[in-house]
């Protein structure tokens, strides 16, 4: 089941960072709830959870919840499944879900 959409040259353009403990990940399309990513980079995330109906190339919406002092902040991003193996699933971020608001003059 070892699949990957990225070649060896494309991988690891940025270094991975351990996921903060106050961060949780939701993905409604893959039935992932309250997962904690193993690591993050500016270009993607990696989970050790492997959903049954995931496949390389599938476009999904990821929702990160960050627990702050007095609130929980939600960050929505679009991602594509770029790596899938028995050990885990890798997501590559494509762009922010929210469109930028025009500047009023």
SULRATA-V920955 format. One record per backbone hydrogen bond with DSSP energy under -0.5 kcal/mol. NH is the residue of the N-H (numbers start at 0). CO is the residue of the C=O. Records with the same first field share a line. If there is no record, write none. Layout:
NH = CO ; CO
This chain:
2 = 0 ; 83
4 = 81
5 = 81
10 = 6
16 = 39
18 = 37
22 = 19
23 = 64
24 = 34
25 = 62
26 = 31
29 = 26
30 = 27
31 = 26
32 = 30
34 = 24
36 = 34
37 = 45
38 = 45
39 = 16
40 = 43
44 = 90
45 = 38
46 = 88
50 = 48
53 = 50
56 = 80
57 = 54
59 = 78
61 = 59 ; 76
62 = 25
63 = 61 ; 74
64 = 23
65 = 63 ; 72
66 = 21 ; 64
67 = 65 ; 70
72 = 65 ; 70
74 = 63
76 = 61
77 = 94
78 = 59
79 = 91
80 = 57
81 = 79 ; 89
82 = 89
83 = 2
84 = 87
88 = 46
89 = 82
90 = 44
91 = 79
92 = 42 ; 90
93 = 77
94 = 77
96 = 75
